Amino acid sequence: MKDVYKYIAVFFILLVIFFSYSVLVSLLPNQKIKKNIVKSIPAMIRADGENYPYAIIHKQEFKLDNFTDAILLSQNYAIDNKKPIASVMNAKFASMPIPGRMVEALKYQVEHENVYMESYPRYWHGNSFLLRPLLLFADYTFIRWLLYTVSSILLLVLGIKLHATLGIRKTIAFMLGLFSVNIFVTQFSIHFFTVVILSVIACILMCKHFKNKRKILLISFIIGCLTSYFDLLTAPLLTCGLPLIVYLSVKNEDGFKKGFWTLCSFVVLWGIGYAAIWSSKWTLATILTDNNVFTDAFNTISYRTSSEQISRIMAIKQNYSLLPVVTVNILLLSLLTLAVLFFNKTRIKTNLLLLVVAIFPYLWFFVLAQHSWLHWWFTYRIQAISIIALFFILINFISWDKISILFHKLIHKKNI
C-alpha cells in the first residue's frame, strides 16, 4: 500500500509540473518567438518535399515530418500571453487551406491577421512547449542542429553504459537495431525527437539502477508519464520496450515466473503512467475550456484502433515492409549458425522473456491498426524492439567461451 501512495504522489507531482511548465512557457514574450518562427519558414519551404522532405534517400523510411513540426511552430505563434491556460488547453494551430500542406498554412498564418484556427486539445503537446523557450533564441534550423547534437551525445553515453553493463557484443547489437530503423532520421524532426531521447535516457537509467527493482519500476512509470506528455503517438512503445530489454538482459532473474512478473509489472506501470497523464489532459481541458475533450478523444481512439478498409494483418505487413529485411536476416542467420554450432542453454529463461518483448510491436500494430497503417513510415520504428530482442536472444544462445577456446586452438596449431 505504501508503494501505491508513492505512485499516486509521483503522478500528481508530475501532473502539476507538466501543467505549470506549459503555462509558464506560454507567458514568455511572443515578439522574439514570432520573429524566429518567421525566420524558420524559408528553410522549411526550401526543403525537398516541404511538408515531408527526405533525409538522404527518397524512401518512406527516410522521411522527415516538417508537417507536424509546422504545427508545433504554429501553436507557438498562436499562443496568447494574456490567456496562457486557454492556449495550453486548446493548443490551437492554423487550419490548412490545402490538405496535407501545413508548412504553407504556417506561412499564411504569419502573413495574415485573420486565420482560421483549429483546436488540438487531446494531447499535452509537450514537444511544442519544449520548443518554445528555444524559439526565444534560435530559429527552426538551429534548433534541429541543437537537438541532433544533444541526441548524438546521449546515444554515445548509452553506448558507453551498455558496454559497461552488457558487453561489446550486445552494445553493437543494440546500436544495429536502432540504425535498422534509421534512428538518425528522428534526430532532425522535433516531432520524432523526444520519444527516442526518452528511450535512450530510460535505457541509461536501466544500466545505472538495475540492482534496485523498485526504482526500476518507478522509472518505468515516470517514463510512461513523460512519453504521454511529450509524444504525439509517433513510436511511444520504444520508451517501454527498449529499456525493458536492457533491464531483462542485465538483471538475470532467478526463474521465468519471477522474471515474467517483473516484465508485466514494468509494462503495466508504464501503461498506467502513459494512460493516466493522457486522460488527465482530457479532464483538465474539459474543465477549463468549453470543449468536451473526452468525446473527441474517444472518437479518435475508436478510429485509430479500427480496421475499416484495411486489415490488421495489412497494418503489420505495411510496417514490416520498411525494415532492411535482407540485412537483418543475414545478421540473424549468422548468429543462428553460431548458436547451433556453439549452443549455450544457460539463459533460456531470459530468452523466453525477451521473446515475449519481441512480440510487443506486432501487438501494437494489430490493436492500433488504422494509425499504424496510415503512419507506417514512422510507426515502423517500434520494430527496433523486436530486432534488438532477437539479436540478444541469439547472442545469449551462443557459448562464446567455446568459440574462444576453438579460436585459440586454431591459432596454436598455426603457430606450430
C-alpha positions in Angstrom: 0.0 0.0 0.0 2.9 2.3 0.7 4.1 1.9 -2.9 0.6 2.7 -4.2 0.6 6.0 -2.3 4.1 6.7 -3.7 3.0 6.2 -7.3 -0.1 8.4 -6.7 2.1 11.1 -5.2 4.5 10.9 -8.2 1.6 11.1 -10.6 0.2 14.3 -9.1 3.6 15.9 -8.8 4.3 15.2 -12.5 0.8 16.5 -13.4 1.4 19.7 -11.6 4.9 20.1 -13.2 3.5 19.4 -16.7 0.6 21.9 -16.3 2.7 24.6 -14.6 5.6 24.3 -17.1 3.2 24.5 -20.1 1.5 27.6 -18.7 4.8 29.3 -17.6 6.4 29.0 -21.0 3.2 30.3 -22.6 3.9 33.5 -20.7 7.2 34.0 -22.5 7.3 37.2 -24.6 5.8 36.5 -28.1 7.8 39.1 -30.1 11.1 37.2 -30.3 9.4 33.9 -30.6 7.3 35.0 -33.5 10.4 36.6 -35.2 12.3 33.3 -35.0 9.2 31.4 -36.3 9.1 33.8 -39.3 12.8 33.2 -39.9 12.2 29.4 -39.8 9.7 29.2 -42.7 12.0 29.8 -45.7 14.2 26.8 -44.7 11.1 24.6 -44.4 9.7 25.8 -47.8 13.1 25.2 -49.5 13.1 21.6 -48.2 12.6 18.9 -50.9 9.0 18.0 -50.4 8.4 20.8 -47.9 6.0 19.0 -45.6 7.6 15.6 -45.8 11.2 16.0 -47.0 13.5 13.0 -47.2 16.8 12.6 -45.3 19.4 11.4 -47.8 17.4 8.8 -49.7 13.9 9.2 -51.3 12.2 6.3 -49.5 9.4 6.3 -47.0 11.6 5.1 -44.1 13.8 8.2 -44.5 11.1 10.7 -44.4 11.1 13.7 -42.1 8.0 15.3 -40.6 8.0 19.0 -41.3 4.2 18.8 -41.4 3.9 18.2 -37.6 6.9 20.4 -36.9 5.0 23.2 -38.6 2.0 22.5 -36.4 4.3 22.9 -33.3 5.6 26.2 -34.7 2.0 27.3 -35.5 0.9 26.5 -31.9 3.7 28.7 -30.5 2.9 31.5 -32.9 -0.8 31.4 -31.8 -0.2 31.4 -28.0 -1.9 34.3 -26.3 0.2 35.5 -23.3 -3.0 37.0 -21.8 -4.8 33.7 -21.9 -2.0 31.1 -21.2 -4.2 28.4 -19.7 -6.7 28.5 -22.6 -3.7 28.5 -25.0 -2.3 25.4 -23.3 -5.6 23.5 -23.1 -6.8 24.3 -26.7 -3.4 24.1 -28.4 -4.7 25.9 -31.5 -2.9 25.9 -34.8 -3.5 27.4 -38.3 -6.0 25.4 -40.4 -4.7 24.0 -43.6 -6.2 25.7 -46.7 -4.8 22.8 -48.8 -5.0 19.3 -47.2 -1.5 17.9 -46.3 0.3 21.2 -46.6 0.9 22.5 -43.1 4.0 24.5 -44.0 2.0 26.6 -46.3 -0.6 27.1 -43.6 2.1 28.3 -41.2 3.4 30.8 -43.8 -0.2 32.0 -44.4 -0.6 32.4 -40.6 2.4 34.7 -40.2 1.4 36.8 -43.2 -2.3 37.4 -42.4 -4.2 38.6 -39.3 -7.4 36.6 -39.9 -6.6 33.0 -40.0 -8.9 30.1 -39.2 -7.5 28.2 -36.2 -8.2 24.6 -35.2 -8.0 23.2 -31.7 -5.9 20.1 -30.9 -6.8 19.5 -27.2 -6.5 15.8 -26.7 -2.7 15.8 -26.4 -0.4 17.7 -24.0 1.8 18.9 -26.8 4.9 18.8 -24.6 7.0 19.0 -27.7 5.6 22.4 -28.5 6.3 23.7 -25.0 9.8 22.2 -25.1 10.4 24.1 -28.3 9.0 27.5 -27.1 12.0 28.6 -24.8 14.4 27.6 -27.6 12.5 29.8 -30.0 13.4 32.8 -27.9 17.0 32.5 -29.1 17.0 30.5 -32.3 15.1 29.5 -35.4 14.0 26.1 -36.5 17.2 25.1 -38.4 19.5 25.9 -35.5 17.1 24.1 -33.0 17.2 21.0 -35.2 21.0 21.0 -35.1 21.0 21.6 -31.4 18.7 18.6 -30.9 20.9 16.5 -33.2 23.9 17.3 -31.1 22.1 16.5 -27.8 20.8 13.2 -29.2 24.2 12.2 -30.5 25.8 12.8 -27.2 23.1 10.8 -25.4 23.5 7.9 -27.9 27.2 8.0 -27.2 26.6 7.9 -23.4 24.2 5.0 -23.9 26.8 3.1 -25.9 29.3 3.5 -23.1 26.8 2.4 -20.4 25.7 -0.6 -22.4 29.3 -1.6 -23.0 30.0 -1.4 -19.2 26.9 -3.5 -18.3 26.1 -5.8 -21.2 29.5 -6.0 -23.1 30.6 -5.1 -26.6 28.5 -7.7 -28.5 25.2 -6.6 -27.1 26.1 -3.0 -27.4 26.8 -3.4 -31.1 23.6 -5.5 -31.5 21.6 -2.7 -29.7 23.0 0.0 -31.9 22.5 -2.1 -35.1 18.9 -2.5 -34.0 18.4 1.3 -33.7 20.1 2.0 -37.0 18.0 -0.6 -38.8 15.0 1.7 -38.2 17.0 4.8 -39.3 17.3 6.3 -35.9 19.3 9.2 -37.3 16.2 10.5 -39.1 14.5 11.1 -35.8 17.3 13.5 -34.8 16.2 16.1 -37.3 12.4 16.1 -36.7 11.2 17.7 -33.4 8.1 15.5 -33.7 10.2 12.4 -33.5 13.0 13.6 -31.3 11.6 13.3 -27.7 10.3 9.7 -27.9 13.7 8.5 -29.0 15.6 10.5 -26.4 13.2 9.4 -23.6 14.0 5.8 -24.7 17.8 6.4 -24.6 17.6 8.1 -21.2 15.4 5.3 -19.9 18.0 2.7 -21.1 20.8 4.6 -19.5 18.9 4.6 -16.2 18.3 0.8 -16.5 22.1 0.4 -16.7 22.6 2.5 -13.7 19.9 1.3 -11.3 19.3 -2.4 -12.4 20.1 -3.7 -8.9 17.1 -1.8 -7.4 13.9 -3.3 -8.8 11.6 -0.8 -7.0 13.5 2.1 -8.5 13.4 0.5 -12.0 9.6 0.1 -11.8 9.2 3.7 -10.6 11.3 4.8 -13.6 9.1 2.8 -16.0 6.0 4.7 -14.5 7.7 8.1 -14.8 8.9 7.4 -18.4 5.3 6.4 -19.3 4.1 9.7 -17.9 6.8 11.7 -19.8 6.0 9.9 -23.0 2.4 10.8 -22.7 3.3 14.5 -22.1 5.7 14.9 -25.0 4.8 12.4 -27.7 2.1 12.7 -30.4 1.7 8.9 -30.9 4.8 8.6 -33.0 6.5 5.5 -31.6 5.7 5.6 -27.8 6.3 1.9 -27.3 10.0 2.4 -27.7 10.1 4.1 -24.3 8.8 0.9 -22.8 10.3 -1.9 -24.9 13.9 -0.7 -25.2 14.6 -0.1 -21.5 12.8 -3.4 -20.7 15.2 -5.3 -23.0 18.1 -3.7 -21.3 16.8 -4.5 -17.8 16.0 -8.1 -18.6 19.4 -8.6 -20.1 21.4 -7.1 -17.3 19.3 -8.4 -14.5 19.2 -12.2 -14.9 16.2 -13.3 -12.9 16.2 -16.5 -10.9 13.3 -18.0 -12.7 10.9 -17.5 -15.6 7.9 -16.9 -13.3 9.7 -14.2 -11.3 11.0 -12.6 -14.5 7.7 -12.7 -16.2 6.1 -11.0 -13.1 8.8 -8.2 -13.3 8.1 -7.9 -17.1 4.4 -7.5 -16.5 4.9 -5.0 -13.7 7.2 -2.9 -15.8 4.7 -2.8 -18.8 1.6 -2.2 -16.6 3.2 0.6 -14.7 4.4 2.2 -17.9 0.9 1.9 -19.4 -0.7 3.3 -16.3 1.6 6.3 -16.3 1.0 6.8 -20.0 -2.8 6.5 -19.9 -3.2 8.4 -16.6 -1.3 11.5 -17.8 -3.0 11.4 -21.2 -6.5 11.2 -19.7 -5.7 13.9 -17.2 -5.2 16.3 -20.1 -8.7 15.4 -21.3 -10.1 16.1 -17.8 -8.3 19.4 -17.4 -9.1 20.6 -21.0 -12.8 19.7 -20.5 -13.0 21.6 -17.2 -11.0 24.6 -18.3 -12.5 25.1 -21.8 -15.8 24.8 -23.5 -14.9 21.6 -25.2 -15.8 18.1 -24.3 -12.4 16.7 -25.0 -13.4 13.2 -23.8 -15.8 12.9 -26.8 -13.0 13.9 -29.2 -10.5 11.6 -27.6 -12.8 8.5 -27.6 -13.8 9.1 -31.2 -10.2 9.3 -32.1 -9.3 6.2 -30.2 -12.1 4.3 -31.8 -10.9 5.5 -35.3 -7.2 4.7 -34.6 -7.9 1.2 -33.4 -10.4 0.4 -36.2 -9.6 -1.7 -39.3 -12.1 -0.2 -41.7 -11.0 -0.6 -45.4 -7.8 -2.3 -44.2 -7.0 -5.5 -42.3 -5.0 -5.6 -39.1 -2.6 -8.0 -40.9 -2.1 -5.4 -43.6 -1.1 -2.9 -41.0 1.6 -5.3 -39.7 2.8 -6.1 -43.3 2.9 -2.4 -44.1 5.3 -1.6 -41.2 7.4 -4.7 -41.7 8.0 -3.8 -45.3 10.1 -0.8 -44.3 12.7 -2.8 -42.5 16.0 -3.7 -44.1 14.9 -7.3 -44.2 17.8 -8.7 -46.1 20.5 -7.1 -43.9 18.7 -8.0 -40.7 18.1 -11.6 -41.8 21.8 -12.0 -42.8 22.8 -10.9 -39.3 20.2 -13.1 -37.6 21.2 -16.1 -39.7 24.9 -15.6 -38.9 24.1 -15.5 -35.2 21.7 -18.5 -35.5 24.5 -20.5 -37.2 26.9 -19.8 -34.3 24.1 -20.7 -31.8 23.6 -24.1 -33.5 27.4 -24.8 -33.6 28.2 -23.4 -30.1 24.9 -23.8 -28.2 24.5 -22.3 -24.7 21.4 -23.2 -22.7 22.2 -21.2 -19.5 20.0 -18.2 -20.3 16.9 -19.9 -21.7 14.6 -18.2 -19.1 15.8 -14.8 -20.0 15.5 -15.6 -23.7 11.8 -16.6 -23.2 11.2 -13.2 -21.6 12.9 -11.4 -24.4 10.8 -13.3 -26.9 7.7 -12.0 -25.2 9.0 -8.5 -25.6 9.9 -9.1 -29.2 6.2 -9.6 -29.9 5.1 -6.2 -28.5 5.4 -4.1 -31.7 3.2 -6.5 -33.7 0.5 -6.5 -31.0 0.7 -2.7 -31.1 0.2 -2.7 -34.9 -2.6 -5.2 -34.6 -4.5 -3.1 -32.0 -3.8 0.3 -33.5 -4.3 -0.9 -37.0 -5.6 2.3 -38.6 -2.9 4.5 -37.1 -0.2 2.0 -37.8 -1.3 1.6 -41.4 -1.7 5.4 -42.1 1.5 6.5 -40.4 3.6 3.4 -41.2 6.6 5.5 -42.3 7.3 6.4 -38.7 5.4 3.8 -36.6 7.6 1.1 -38.1 10.4 2.2 -35.8 9.0 0.4 -32.8 10.2 -2.8 -34.5 13.6 -1.9 -33.2 12.3 -3.6 -30.1 11.8 -6.9 -31.9 15.1 -6.7 -33.8 17.2 -6.0 -30.7 15.4 -8.6 -28.7 16.1 -11.3 -31.3 19.7 -10.2 -31.6 20.0 -10.6 -27.8 18.3 -14.0 -27.7 20.7 -15.4 -30.3 23.7 -13.9 -28.6 22.6 -15.5 -25.3 22.3 -18.8 -27.1 25.9 -18.7 -28.2 28.7 -20.1 -26.0 31.3 -17.5 -26.6 33.8 -19.4 -24.4 33.6 -22.4 -26.8 34.3 -20.1 -29.7 37.3 -18.5 -27.8 38.7 -22.0 -27.0 38.4 -23.1 -30.6 39.9 -19.9 -31.8 42.9 -20.3 -29.5 43.4 -23.9 -30.6 43.5 -22.9 -34.3 46.0 -20.1 -33.5 48.1 -22.6 -31.6 48.1 -25.1 -34.4 49.0 -22.4 -36.9 52.0 -21.3 -34.8 53.2 -24.9 -34.6 
